[in-house]
């Protein structure tokens, strides 16, 4: 398994932070739309990490 690039690591950290923020927001009774925005951010960060890893397989 190849070592992840710094950009992939950053994207994974952002995804984990977004999940944590979404869970915190839900547990504190925050607005649902804000939780949805954190969820979208998490999905985009994971997708970016996956797509950035495909170019290194040449």
N, CA, C and O atoms as a GROMACS GRO file, in nm:
protein
  232
    1UNK      N    1   0.085  -0.118   0.000
    1UNK     CA    2   0.000   0.000   0.000
    1UNK      C    3   0.089   0.124   0.000
    1UNK      O    4   0.184   0.134   0.078
    2UNK      N    5   0.058   0.217  -0.088
    2UNK     CA    6   0.140   0.337  -0.103
    2UNK      C    7   0.116   0.435   0.012
    2UNK      O    8   0.009   0.441   0.071
    3UNK      N    9   0.220   0.511   0.040
    3UNK     CA   10   0.211   0.613   0.143
    3UNK      C   11   0.123   0.728   0.092
    3UNK      O   12   0.142   0.772  -0.022
    4UNK      N   13   0.028   0.777   0.172
    4UNK     CA   14  -0.058   0.887   0.125
    4UNK      C   15   0.021   1.016   0.111
    4UNK      O   16   0.116   1.043   0.185
    5UNK      N   17  -0.021   1.096   0.014
    5UNK     CA   18   0.044   1.225  -0.007
    5UNK      C   19   0.000   1.323   0.103
    5UNK      O   20  -0.100   1.299   0.171
    6UNK      N   21   0.073   1.431   0.120
    6UNK     CA   22   0.033   1.531   0.220
    6UNK      C   23  -0.108   1.587   0.195
    6UNK      O   24  -0.181   1.617   0.290
    7UNK      N   25  -0.144   1.600   0.068
    7UNK     CA   26  -0.278   1.650   0.036
    7UNK      C   27  -0.386   1.551   0.079
    7UNK      O   28  -0.491   1.590   0.130
    8UNK      N   29  -0.358   1.422   0.059
    8UNK     CA   30  -0.454   1.320   0.103
    8UNK      C   31  -0.467   1.320   0.254
    8UNK      O   32  -0.578   1.307   0.307
    9UNK      N   33  -0.355   1.333   0.324
    9UNK     CA   34  -0.360   1.336   0.470
    9UNK      C   35  -0.440   1.456   0.518
    9UNK      O   36  -0.521   1.444   0.610
   10UNK      N   37  -0.420   1.571   0.455
   10UNK     CA   38  -0.496   1.691   0.492
   10UNK      C   39  -0.645   1.669   0.469
   10UNK      O   40  -0.727   1.708   0.552
   11UNK      N   41  -0.680   1.607   0.357
   11UNK     CA   42  -0.821   1.583   0.328
   11UNK      C   43  -0.884   1.486   0.428
   11UNK      O   44  -0.999   1.503   0.467
   12UNK      N   45  -0.809   1.385   0.468
   12UNK     CA   46  -0.860   1.290   0.567
   12UNK      C   47  -0.879   1.358   0.702
   12UNK      O   48  -0.977   1.332   0.772
   13UNK      N   49  -0.785   1.445   0.740
   13UNK     CA   50  -0.798   1.519   0.866
   13UNK      C   51  -0.920   1.610   0.862
   13UNK      O   52  -0.994   1.620   0.960
   14UNK      N   53  -0.942   1.676   0.749
   14UNK     CA   54  -1.059   1.763   0.735
   14UNK      C   55  -1.188   1.681   0.744
   14UNK      O   56  -1.285   1.724   0.806
   15UNK      N   57  -1.189   1.562   0.683
   15UNK     CA   58  -1.308   1.477   0.690
   15UNK      C   59  -1.337   1.434   0.833
   15UNK      O   60  -1.452   1.435   0.876
   16UNK      N   61  -1.233   1.396   0.907
   16UNK     CA   62  -1.253   1.356   1.046
   16UNK      C   63  -1.301   1.474   1.130
   16UNK      O   64  -1.387   1.458   1.216
   17UNK      N   65  -1.245   1.593   1.106
   17UNK     CA   66  -1.290   1.712   1.178
   17UNK      C   67  -1.435   1.746   1.146
   17UNK      O   68  -1.510   1.787   1.234
   18UNK      N   69  -1.474   1.729   1.020
   18UNK     CA   70  -1.613   1.757   0.980
   18UNK      C   71  -1.710   1.660   1.048
   18UNK      O   72  -1.817   1.700   1.092
   19UNK      N   73  -1.671   1.533   1.057
   19UNK     CA   74  -1.757   1.436   1.125
   19UNK      C   75  -1.769   1.471   1.273
   19UNK      O   76  -1.878   1.467   1.330
   20UNK      N   77  -1.656   1.506   1.334
   20UNK     CA   78  -1.659   1.546   1.475
   20UNK      C   79  -1.745   1.668   1.498
   20UNK      O   80  -1.820   1.674   1.596
   21UNK      N   81  -1.734   1.766   1.409
   21UNK     CA   82  -1.816   1.888   1.424
   21UNK      C   83  -1.964   1.857   1.404
   21UNK      O   84  -2.049   1.913   1.473
   22UNK      N   85  -1.995   1.768   1.310
   22UNK     CA   86  -2.135   1.732   1.288
   22UNK      C   87  -2.193   1.660   1.409
   22UNK      O   88  -2.305   1.688   1.450
   23UNK      N   89  -2.117   1.566   1.466
   23UNK     CA   90  -2.164   1.495   1.585
   23UNK      C   91  -2.181   1.592   1.702
   23UNK      O   92  -2.281   1.586   1.774
   24UNK      N   93  -2.084   1.681   1.719
   24UNK     CA   94  -2.094   1.780   1.827
   24UNK      C   95  -2.216   1.869   1.806
   24UNK      O   96  -2.290   1.897   1.901
   25UNK      N   97  -2.238   1.914   1.683
   25UNK     CA   98  -2.352   2.001   1.654
   25UNK      C   99  -2.484   1.930   1.682
   25UNK      O  100  -2.576   1.990   1.739
   26UNK      N  101  -2.495   1.804   1.644
   26UNK     CA  102  -2.618   1.730   1.671
   26UNK      C  103  -2.639   1.709   1.820
   26UNK      O  104  -2.750   1.721   1.870
   27UNK      N  105  -2.530   1.677   1.891
   27UNK     CA  106  -2.545   1.650   2.034
   27UNK      C  107  -2.578   1.777   2.113
   27UNK      O  108  -2.640   1.769   2.219
   28UNK      N  109  -2.538   1.893   2.063
   28UNK     CA  110  -2.567   2.019   2.132
   28UNK      C  111  -2.700   2.080   2.088
   28UNK      O  112  -2.738   2.187   2.135
   29UNK      N  113  -2.770   2.013   1.998
   29UNK     CA  114  -2.901   2.062   1.953
   29UNK      C  115  -2.890   2.175   1.851
   29UNK      O  116  -2.977   2.261   1.844
   30UNK      N  117  -2.784   2.174   1.774
   30UNK     CA  118  -2.764   2.277   1.672
   30UNK      C  119  -2.857   2.258   1.553
   30UNK      O  120  -2.929   2.159   1.544
   31UNK      N  121  -2.855   2.354   1.462
   31UNK     CA  122  -2.943   2.346   1.346
   31UNK      C  123  -2.906   2.229   1.254
   31UNK      O  124  -2.788   2.197   1.236
   32UNK      N  125  -3.007   2.167   1.198
   32UNK     CA  126  -2.987   2.051   1.111
   32UNK      C  127  -2.914   2.091   0.983
   32UNK      O  128  -2.833   2.014   0.931
   33UNK      N  129  -2.942   2.210   0.932
   33UNK     CA  130  -2.877   2.252   0.808
   33UNK      C  131  -2.725   2.264   0.826
   33UNK      O  132  -2.650   2.238   0.732
   34UNK      N  133  -2.681   2.302   0.945
   34UNK     CA  134  -2.538   2.311   0.970
   34UNK      C  135  -2.474   2.173   0.975
   34UNK      O  136  -2.363   2.153   0.926
   35UNK      N  137  -2.545   2.077   1.034
   35UNK     CA  138  -2.497   1.939   1.035
   35UNK      C  139  -2.488   1.885   0.893
   35UNK      O  140  -2.395   1.813   0.858
   36UNK      N  141  -2.587   1.920   0.810
   36UNK     CA  142  -2.585   1.876   0.670
   36UNK      C  143  -2.465   1.936   0.596
   36UNK      O  144  -2.405   1.869   0.513
   37UNK      N  145  -2.431   2.060   0.626
   37UNK     CA  146  -2.315   2.123   0.562
   37UNK      C  147  -2.186   2.053   0.604
   37UNK      O  148  -2.096   2.034   0.522
   38UNK      N  149  -2.174   2.016   0.732
   38UNK     CA  150  -2.058   1.940   0.776
   38UNK      C  151  -2.052   1.805   0.706
   38UNK      O  152  -1.944   1.759   0.669
   39UNK      N  153  -2.166   1.743   0.686
   39UNK     CA  154  -2.172   1.615   0.615
   39UNK      C  155  -2.126   1.628   0.471
   39UNK      O  156  -2.052   1.543   0.421
   40UNK      N  157  -2.170   1.732   0.404
   40UNK     CA  158  -2.127   1.756   0.266
   40UNK      C  159  -1.977   1.781   0.262
   40UNK      O  160  -1.908   1.731   0.172
   41UNK      N  161  -1.925   1.858   0.357
   41UNK     CA  162  -1.782   1.881   0.363
   41UNK      C  163  -1.703   1.753   0.383
   41UNK      O  164  -1.596   1.736   0.325
   42UNK      N  165  -1.756   1.664   0.464
   42UNK     CA  166  -1.691   1.536   0.488
   42UNK      C  167  -1.687   1.453   0.360
   42UNK      O  168  -1.583   1.396   0.325
   43UNK      N  169  -1.798   1.446   0.290
   43UNK     CA  170  -1.805   1.368   0.166
   43UNK      C  171  -1.709   1.426   0.062
   43UNK      O  172  -1.639   1.351  -0.006
   44UNK      N  173  -1.705   1.558   0.049
   44UNK     CA  174  -1.615   1.621  -0.048
   44UNK      C  175  -1.468   1.598  -0.013
   44UNK      O  176  -1.386   1.575  -0.102
   45UNK      N  177  -1.435   1.603   0.115
   45UNK     CA  178  -1.296   1.581   0.157
   45UNK      C  179  -1.253   1.437   0.130
   45UNK      O  180  -1.142   1.413   0.084
   46UNK      N  181  -1.340   1.342   0.158
   46UNK     CA  182  -1.307   1.201   0.132
   46UNK      C  183  -1.294   1.178  -0.019
   46UNK      O  184  -1.203   1.109  -0.064
   47UNK      N  185  -1.386   1.234  -0.096
   47UNK     CA  186  -1.379   1.219  -0.242
   47UNK      C  187  -1.250   1.279  -0.297
   47UNK      O  188  -1.188   1.222  -0.386
   48UNK      N  189  -1.211   1.394  -0.244
   48UNK     CA  190  -1.087   1.457  -0.289
   48UNK      C  191  -0.966   1.372  -0.255
   48UNK      O  192  -0.874   1.360  -0.336
   49UNK      N  193  -0.965   1.312  -0.136
   49UNK     CA  194  -0.853   1.226  -0.098
   49UNK      C  195  -0.845   1.104  -0.190
   49UNK      O  196  -0.735   1.063  -0.228
   50UNK      N  197  -0.959   1.047  -0.226
   50UNK     CA  198  -0.960   0.931  -0.314
   50UNK      C  199  -0.915   0.970  -0.455
   50UNK      O  200  -0.833   0.901  -0.515
   51UNK      N  201  -0.967   1.080  -0.505
   51UNK     CA  202  -0.931   1.121  -0.641
   51UNK      C  203  -0.786   1.166  -0.652
   51UNK      O  204  -0.723   1.145  -0.756
   52UNK      N  205  -0.731   1.226  -0.548
   52UNK     CA  206  -0.591   1.268  -0.552
   52UNK      C  207  -0.497   1.150  -0.545
   52UNK      O  208  -0.380   1.162  -0.581
   53UNK      N  209  -0.544   1.037  -0.500
   53UNK     CA  210  -0.458   0.920  -0.492
   53UNK      C  211  -0.449   0.842  -0.621
   53UNK      O  212  -0.360   0.758  -0.636
   54UNK      N  213  -0.537   0.867  -0.715
   54UNK     CA  214  -0.540   0.787  -0.839
   54UNK      C  215  -0.427   0.823  -0.935
   54UNK      O  216  -0.388   0.738  -1.015
   55UNK      N  217  -0.374   0.943  -0.929
   55UNK     CA  218  -0.270   0.985  -1.021
   55UNK      C  219  -0.134   0.925  -0.990
   55UNK      O  220  -0.044   0.931  -1.074
   56UNK      N  221  -0.115   0.868  -0.871
   56UNK     CA  222   0.015   0.818  -0.828
   56UNK      C  223   0.041   0.674  -0.871
   56UNK      O  224   0.147   0.620  -0.842
   57UNK      N  225  -0.053   0.611  -0.940
   57UNK     CA  226  -0.041   0.468  -0.972
   57UNK      C  227   0.024   0.443  -1.107
   57UNK      O  228   0.019   0.331  -1.158
   58UNK      N  229   0.085   0.543  -1.167
   58UNK     CA  230   0.142   0.526  -1.301
   58UNK      C  231   0.275   0.454  -1.299
   58UNK      O  232   0.335   0.433  -1.404
   0.00000   0.00000   0.00000
